[in-house]
């Protein structure tokens, strides 16, 4: 009986596998492009609607304006004192951001690089702090601020923003600092560097991705907050940007053109900040995800 001899030098046809890979790649990029368009559409709608009148907004909510109202931005800036509100928001946001970064960096350095009794309890305390609903603390904080005579001051916003940003900041920074090799500490101590030198010269520059992540998250929380500013601030001269934008709506009507123009101006700093730190933020968010 003759047995078939195996073919020598033959290889499987790679064309079906290559075609499937190309099809998968095309589907992936198509889905990704659609997701990007859906994500950017709300901002594009906001930008286009900022040039509309109220009539255009009601008649053509998803279309281009019949006449582009370029003066909506100047009118919104002047009528609601957006300049003063911008300044107040910057003071409150930068103040809370500086405090958050300083306290979180020092706390995370201790929690990540030192061993001491009760360390697990301290970490659990900050993790639990991430679970507390912010708005459930409005009444106790209002009473506390009143007793401390801090109402209608910048501190009435800076301190709560810092307190609620610290748990997330410490969680992110501690996870990042834990991944730094111990050899860096040993080498710095051999060179005569103290703890403060190790912190400022080595740990802070290395943890720039995590610091960028904390910066963006804390900035967004303080910049966009409405409830704390509404409860703790009554003086017109101290009102922040969300309160100034809310002035365009009253109990009878809302000027959507001016409101959306003011909202467009308010999102510019957040977009600029994200574009500046987006690369570092991605590194900070993925820190510790891959071990090797």
Order of alpha helices (4+ residues) and beta strands (2+ residues): alpha-alpha-alpha-alpha-alpha-alpha-alpha-alpha-alpha-alpha-alpha-alpha
